[in-house]
Amino acid sequence: MGSMVTIETKVLGTLDEIDAIAPAWRELEARCADPLSYFQSFDWCRNWVAQFSADGNHRPYIVTIWRGERLIALWPRMIVDMAGIRRLETLGAPHSQYCGLLVRRDGTAWPGIAKALLAAVRASRCDVTISRAVPEGSALARLLVDKPVVRGSDNIASMLDLSLFPSSEAYTAQLGKLQKRNRNRRRNHLARLGELHFEVIWPDHAEFGALVRQCTEMKRRWLAETGRFSSGFSMAGYEDFLASLGGNAARLSGACLSVLRAGERVVALELGFIRQRHYYAYIGGFDWDLRELSPGKVQMDLTVNWLIDQGVDAYDLLINPAEYKASWTNKSVAVTSRAEALNWRGRLYASAWLPSLRPALKQVHGLLPGLAARVANVLKPAICLLLYV
């Protein structure tokens, strides 16, 4: 019998340390037990750190667990110092959508992994640790099963199960008569501007970066026109970060961009990510001046059809339920947020700010969109702080 190999914990805090384990991180991704793991991928985390950690306010705290030379688990976290509170947060917040960790499928070392991960949290010397949007049934949900759920954080992620449809034709055939008529009507009305052309492009396409930036500008206008505020969009360099993400058409993996044109005019765009045949619809944008023609809905329909024909299993509209999501999806996954106080400051934050004061502030913000927009133009960093911390 060979000697037992012990589990070792290493915390990564710099970009160089992250780059040094790139092959091991990517190899773990391919063998990860959880399906909703794109926002824990090397590409997402590495590029986010490169873009947003230089200010010193978002310091990587990536917990890696090794057995000998093999990486067996990885939990991407970051330390955020704001408003006198030191938080151990999800790496990539507020841009990361699902909070999770990477663990090998075999799970044979789980008790040791869990113990090491929780010990690394305590060693962070933070006031509180927060895990937002933890999917039900995930490895992280299992790890945090006895940690307090943030009151009022119950949420759902809405998805369309594409595995039910052997082809895009089969998907279209099962739609109701009214749905078919409405979708055909939208396409026909939009086509009056010029022949419709739809394609999905990848990061190696010459126009990818420019079109990603156009997509975010479309979304920014939608936010402004509808009186909404996004803490993620308020962070400088967001477009550069998204344009830096990788993707590979041959492997059907990573970032891709749906592009819908009417004639030469780009009328709708959607940036998404594919991982393990799961598609995340991350940002959708459309020409606001054409909103009466619903170009965004036409693009969504064409994207769903393309995904089905590529063999992708799910079209994920992510968290926060909405009426339009309900009309597009047939499946949901429950998510919750958990916050564990590690000292008295953390208890104040977790028991008062997160469940009560922050939601109240967001409600006031929603009731005063005009005032909030004017304030945001002057104090964007402060607004971002108050609405997301």
C-alpha positions as CSV (number, residue, x, y, z in Angstrom):
1,M,0.0,0.0,0.0
2,G,1.4,3.4,-1.0
3,S,1.7,6.2,1.5
4,M,-1.2,8.6,1.9
5,V,-0.9,11.9,0.0
6,T,-2.0,14.8,2.2
7,I,-4.3,17.7,1.1
8,E,-2.5,21.1,0.8
9,T,-4.1,24.5,0.7
10,K,-2.6,27.4,-1.3
11,V,-4.2,30.9,-1.6
12,L,-3.5,32.8,-4.7
13,G,-3.4,36.6,-4.4
14,T,-1.6,37.9,-7.6
15,L,-2.1,37.7,-11.3
16,D,1.3,35.9,-11.7
17,E,0.2,33.2,-9.2
18,I,-3.1,32.8,-11.2
19,D,-1.2,32.5,-14.5
20,A,1.2,29.9,-13.0
21,I,-1.6,27.4,-12.4
22,A,-3.5,28.0,-15.7
23,P,-3.1,24.4,-17.0
24,A,-4.2,22.9,-13.7
25,W,-7.2,25.3,-13.4
26,R,-8.4,24.5,-16.9
27,E,-7.9,20.7,-16.3
28,L,-10.0,21.0,-13.2
29,E,-12.8,22.9,-15.1
30,A,-13.1,20.0,-17.5
31,R,-13.7,17.6,-14.6
32,C,-15.8,19.8,-12.5
33,A,-18.9,18.3,-10.9
34,D,-21.1,21.4,-11.1
35,P,-22.8,22.3,-14.4
36,L,-23.1,26.1,-13.6
37,S,-19.4,26.8,-13.4
38,Y,-18.5,29.3,-16.1
39,F,-18.1,32.1,-13.6
40,Q,-15.4,30.1,-11.8
41,S,-13.5,29.4,-15.1
42,F,-9.9,30.5,-15.5
43,D,-10.7,32.7,-18.4
44,W,-13.5,34.6,-16.6
45,C,-11.6,35.0,-13.3
46,R,-8.1,35.7,-14.7
47,N,-9.4,38.5,-17.0
48,W,-11.6,40.0,-14.3
49,V,-8.6,40.2,-11.9
50,A,-6.5,41.8,-14.7
51,Q,-9.1,44.4,-15.3
52,F,-10.4,45.3,-11.9
53,S,-7.9,44.3,-9.2
54,A,-5.3,47.0,-9.9
55,D,-7.1,49.5,-7.7
56,G,-6.3,47.5,-4.6
57,N,-10.0,47.4,-3.6
58,H,-10.7,43.9,-5.0
59,R,-7.8,41.7,-4.0
60,P,-7.9,38.1,-5.2
61,Y,-8.2,35.4,-2.5
62,I,-8.4,32.2,-4.6
63,V,-8.4,29.1,-2.5
64,T,-6.8,26.1,-4.2
65,I,-6.7,22.6,-2.7
66,W,-4.1,20.2,-3.9
67,R,-3.5,16.5,-3.5
68,G,0.2,16.1,-4.4
69,E,0.6,17.7,-7.9
70,R,-3.1,17.5,-8.7
71,L,-5.5,20.5,-8.2
72,I,-8.7,18.9,-6.8
73,A,-10.7,22.0,-5.8
74,L,-10.7,25.8,-6.3
75,W,-12.8,28.5,-4.8
76,P,-12.4,32.0,-6.4
77,R,-12.9,34.7,-3.8
78,M,-11.7,38.2,-3.3
79,I,-11.2,40.6,-0.4
80,V,-13.1,43.9,-0.7
81,D,-12.5,46.7,1.8
82,M,-15.3,49.2,1.6
83,A,-17.2,51.4,4.2
84,G,-15.1,50.0,7.0
85,I,-16.1,46.4,6.3
86,R,-13.7,43.8,5.1
87,R,-15.7,41.3,3.0
88,L,-14.7,38.0,1.6
89,E,-16.7,38.1,-1.6
90,T,-17.3,36.1,-4.8
91,L,-14.5,36.9,-7.2
92,G,-16.0,38.9,-10.0
93,A,-18.9,40.4,-8.1
94,P,-21.0,42.2,-9.2
95,H,-20.4,40.8,-12.7
96,S,-20.2,37.1,-11.8
97,Q,-23.8,35.7,-11.9
98,Y,-23.5,32.3,-10.0
99,C,-21.4,31.8,-6.9
100,G,-19.7,28.4,-6.9
101,L,-16.5,26.4,-6.6
102,L,-14.8,23.8,-8.7
103,V,-14.5,20.3,-7.3
104,R,-13.6,17.1,-9.2
105,R,-16.4,14.8,-10.1
106,D,-15.2,11.8,-8.1
107,G,-15.7,13.7,-4.8
108,T,-13.7,11.1,-2.9
109,A,-11.8,13.7,-0.8
110,W,-14.8,15.9,0.0
111,P,-14.5,15.9,3.8
112,G,-10.9,17.0,3.7
113,I,-11.7,19.5,0.9
114,A,-14.6,21.0,2.9
115,K,-12.5,21.4,6.0
116,A,-9.6,23.0,4.1
117,L,-12.0,25.5,2.4
118,L,-13.6,26.6,5.5
119,A,-10.3,27.0,7.3
120,A,-9.1,29.3,4.5
121,V,-12.2,31.5,5.0
122,R,-11.3,31.9,8.7
123,A,-7.7,32.6,7.8
124,S,-8.7,35.5,5.5
125,R,-9.1,37.8,8.5
126,C,-12.2,39.3,7.0
127,D,-15.3,40.6,8.9
128,V,-17.8,38.7,6.9
129,T,-17.9,36.2,4.1
130,I,-20.6,36.5,1.4
131,S,-21.7,34.1,-1.3
132,R,-24.4,35.6,-3.5
133,A,-26.6,33.5,-5.8
134,V,-25.5,30.0,-4.8
135,P,-27.4,27.5,-6.9
136,E,-29.3,24.8,-5.1
137,G,-27.7,21.4,-5.3
138,S,-24.2,22.8,-6.1
139,A,-21.0,21.9,-4.3
140,L,-20.9,25.3,-2.7
141,A,-24.5,24.9,-1.4
142,R,-23.3,21.6,0.1
143,L,-20.3,23.3,1.7
144,L,-22.4,26.2,3.1
145,V,-25.5,24.2,4.1
146,D,-25.2,25.2,7.8
147,K,-24.3,28.9,7.1
148,P,-27.0,31.6,7.5
149,V,-29.1,32.5,4.5
150,V,-29.5,36.2,3.9
151,R,-33.1,37.1,4.6
152,G,-35.0,38.0,1.4
153,S,-32.3,36.6,-0.9
154,D,-34.3,33.7,-2.3
155,N,-34.2,33.9,-6.0
156,I,-34.5,31.7,-9.1
157,A,-32.5,31.3,-12.3
158,S,-34.7,30.9,-15.4
159,M,-33.7,28.5,-18.2
160,L,-35.1,26.9,-21.4
161,D,-34.3,23.2,-21.5
162,L,-33.1,22.7,-25.1
163,S,-32.4,19.0,-24.7
164,L,-36.2,18.5,-25.2
165,F,-35.9,19.5,-28.9
166,P,-34.0,17.3,-31.4
167,S,-33.9,20.3,-33.8
168,S,-34.8,23.9,-34.2
169,E,-37.7,22.9,-36.4
170,A,-39.0,20.7,-33.6
171,Y,-38.7,23.6,-31.2
172,T,-40.7,25.9,-33.5
173,A,-43.3,23.2,-34.2
174,Q,-44.2,22.9,-30.5
175,L,-44.9,26.6,-30.1
176,G,-48.5,27.7,-29.9
177,K,-50.3,29.3,-32.8
178,L,-50.2,32.7,-31.2
179,Q,-46.5,32.4,-30.4
180,K,-45.7,31.4,-34.0
181,R,-47.8,34.2,-35.4
182,N,-46.2,36.8,-33.2
183,R,-42.7,35.7,-34.0
184,N,-43.3,35.7,-37.7
185,R,-44.9,39.1,-37.5
186,R,-41.9,40.5,-35.7
187,R,-39.5,39.2,-38.2
188,N,-41.5,40.4,-41.1
189,H,-41.9,43.9,-39.7
190,L,-38.2,44.1,-38.9
191,A,-37.3,42.9,-42.4
192,R,-38.9,46.0,-43.9
193,L,-35.7,47.8,-42.8
194,G,-33.6,45.4,-44.9
195,E,-33.0,41.7,-45.3
196,L,-32.4,40.1,-41.9
197,H,-29.0,38.5,-41.3
198,F,-28.1,36.5,-38.2
199,E,-24.8,35.1,-37.2
200,V,-22.9,34.0,-34.1
201,I,-19.3,35.3,-33.9
202,W,-16.4,34.4,-31.6
203,P,-13.5,36.3,-30.1
204,D,-11.2,35.6,-33.1
205,H,-13.7,37.6,-35.4
206,A,-12.4,41.0,-36.4
207,E,-15.5,42.7,-35.2
208,F,-16.0,40.9,-31.9
209,G,-14.5,43.6,-29.7
210,A,-16.3,46.5,-31.4
211,L,-19.6,44.7,-31.4
212,V,-19.3,43.7,-27.7
213,R,-18.8,47.4,-26.9
214,Q,-21.8,48.3,-29.0
215,C,-23.8,45.7,-27.1
216,T,-22.9,47.3,-23.8
217,E,-23.8,50.7,-25.1
218,M,-27.2,49.4,-26.2
219,K,-27.7,48.0,-22.8
220,R,-26.6,51.3,-21.2
221,R,-29.1,53.2,-23.2
222,W,-31.9,50.8,-22.1
223,L,-30.9,51.2,-18.5
224,A,-31.0,55.0,-18.9
225,E,-34.3,55.1,-20.8
226,T,-36.0,52.8,-18.2
227,G,-34.6,54.6,-15.2
228,R,-32.5,51.6,-14.0
229,F,-29.1,51.5,-12.4
230,S,-26.5,48.7,-12.6
231,S,-23.5,48.6,-10.2
232,G,-21.7,46.4,-12.7
233,F,-22.0,48.8,-15.6
234,S,-20.8,51.6,-13.4
235,M,-17.3,50.1,-13.1
236,A,-14.8,51.6,-15.5
237,G,-13.4,49.2,-18.0
238,Y,-16.3,46.8,-18.1
239,E,-16.4,46.8,-21.9
240,D,-12.7,46.1,-22.1
241,F,-13.1,43.2,-19.7
242,L,-15.9,41.6,-21.8
243,A,-14.0,42.1,-25.0
244,S,-11.0,40.3,-23.5
245,L,-12.8,37.0,-22.8
246,G,-11.9,34.0,-24.9
247,G,-14.0,31.5,-26.8
248,N,-13.6,28.7,-29.3
249,A,-16.1,27.9,-32.0
250,A,-14.6,24.4,-32.7
251,R,-14.9,23.4,-29.0
252,L,-18.2,25.3,-28.7
253,S,-16.9,26.9,-25.5
254,G,-16.5,30.4,-24.0
255,A,-17.7,33.8,-25.1
256,C,-19.8,34.2,-28.3
257,L,-21.9,37.0,-29.7
258,S,-25.2,36.8,-31.4
259,V,-25.5,39.5,-34.1
260,L,-28.7,40.4,-35.8
261,R,-28.7,42.9,-38.7
262,A,-31.4,44.4,-40.8
263,G,-29.7,45.3,-44.0
264,E,-26.4,46.8,-42.9
265,R,-27.8,48.0,-39.6
266,V,-27.0,46.1,-36.3
267,V,-30.4,46.0,-34.6
268,A,-29.7,43.5,-31.7
269,L,-26.8,41.8,-30.0
270,E,-26.4,39.2,-27.2
271,L,-23.2,38.3,-25.5
272,G,-23.3,34.8,-24.0
273,F,-21.0,32.1,-22.7
274,I,-21.1,28.4,-23.4
275,R,-19.7,25.8,-21.0
276,Q,-20.5,22.1,-20.9
277,R,-23.3,22.7,-23.4
278,H,-24.9,25.2,-21.1
279,Y,-25.4,28.7,-22.6
280,Y,-25.5,31.8,-20.3
281,A,-27.4,34.8,-21.9
282,Y,-25.2,37.4,-20.2
283,I,-26.0,40.8,-21.9
284,G,-28.6,41.5,-24.5
285,G,-28.9,44.9,-26.3
286,F,-31.0,46.3,-29.0
287,D,-31.4,49.5,-31.0
288,W,-33.7,51.5,-28.7
289,D,-35.0,53.5,-31.6
290,L,-36.5,50.3,-33.1
291,R,-38.0,49.1,-29.8
292,E,-41.5,49.0,-31.2
293,L,-40.3,46.3,-33.7
294,S,-38.9,44.1,-30.9
295,P,-35.5,43.3,-32.4
296,G,-34.3,41.8,-29.1
297,K,-37.0,39.2,-29.2
298,V,-36.2,38.3,-32.8
299,Q,-32.6,37.9,-31.9
300,M,-33.4,35.7,-28.9
301,D,-35.6,33.4,-31.1
302,L,-32.8,33.1,-33.6
303,T,-30.2,32.5,-30.9
304,V,-32.3,29.7,-29.3
305,N,-32.6,28.0,-32.7
306,W,-28.9,28.2,-33.3
307,L,-28.1,26.8,-29.9
308,I,-30.4,23.8,-30.5
309,D,-28.8,23.0,-33.8
310,Q,-25.4,23.2,-32.1
311,G,-26.4,20.6,-29.5
312,V,-26.5,23.0,-26.6
313,D,-28.7,21.7,-23.7
314,A,-29.8,24.9,-21.9
315,Y,-30.5,28.6,-22.6
316,D,-30.0,30.3,-19.3
317,L,-31.5,33.7,-18.7
318,L,-29.8,33.9,-15.3
319,I,-31.2,35.1,-12.0
320,N,-34.0,37.5,-11.1
321,P,-37.4,36.4,-12.5
322,A,-39.1,38.6,-15.0
323,E,-42.3,38.4,-17.1
324,Y,-40.4,38.1,-20.4
325,K,-38.2,35.3,-18.9
326,A,-41.3,33.3,-17.9
327,S,-42.5,33.4,-21.5
328,W,-39.1,32.0,-22.8
329,T,-38.2,29.4,-20.2
330,N,-39.5,26.1,-18.9
331,K,-37.2,25.3,-16.0
332,S,-35.8,27.1,-13.0
333,V,-33.1,26.6,-10.4
334,A,-33.4,28.1,-6.9
335,V,-30.5,30.3,-5.7
336,T,-29.8,31.9,-2.3
337,S,-27.2,34.1,-0.8
338,R,-25.4,33.2,2.4
339,A,-23.4,35.5,4.7
340,E,-21.4,34.3,7.7
341,A,-20.2,36.9,10.2
342,L,-16.6,36.4,11.4
343,N,-16.6,39.2,14.1
344,W,-18.8,41.9,15.5
345,R,-18.5,44.1,12.4
346,G,-19.5,41.2,10.3
347,R,-22.5,40.5,12.5
348,L,-23.7,44.1,12.1
349,Y,-23.3,43.9,8.3
350,A,-25.0,40.5,8.0
351,S,-27.8,41.1,10.4
352,A,-28.7,44.7,9.6
353,W,-27.3,46.0,6.3
354,L,-27.7,43.0,4.0
355,P,-31.3,41.9,4.9
356,S,-32.8,45.3,5.8
357,L,-31.0,48.6,5.1
358,R,-29.6,47.8,1.7
359,P,-33.0,46.5,0.3
360,A,-34.7,49.6,1.7
361,L,-32.1,51.8,-0.1
362,K,-32.6,50.0,-3.4
363,Q,-36.4,50.4,-3.0
364,V,-36.0,54.2,-2.6
365,H,-33.7,54.2,-5.5
366,G,-36.3,52.5,-7.6
367,L,-39.0,55.0,-6.6
368,L,-36.8,58.0,-7.5
369,P,-35.3,57.1,-10.9
370,G,-34.9,60.6,-12.1
371,L,-33.1,61.8,-8.9
372,A,-31.0,58.6,-8.8
373,A,-29.9,59.2,-12.4
374,R,-28.8,62.7,-11.7
375,V,-27.0,61.7,-8.5
376,A,-25.4,58.8,-10.3
377,N,-23.8,61.0,-12.9
378,V,-21.9,62.8,-10.1
379,L,-21.4,60.1,-7.6
380,K,-21.3,56.8,-9.5
381,P,-18.7,55.2,-7.2
382,A,-20.8,56.0,-4.1
383,I,-24.0,54.7,-5.7
384,C,-22.2,51.5,-6.7
385,L,-21.0,51.1,-3.1
386,L,-24.3,51.7,-1.5
387,L,-26.3,49.5,-3.8
388,Y,-23.9,46.5,-4.0
389,V,-21.9,46.2,-0.8
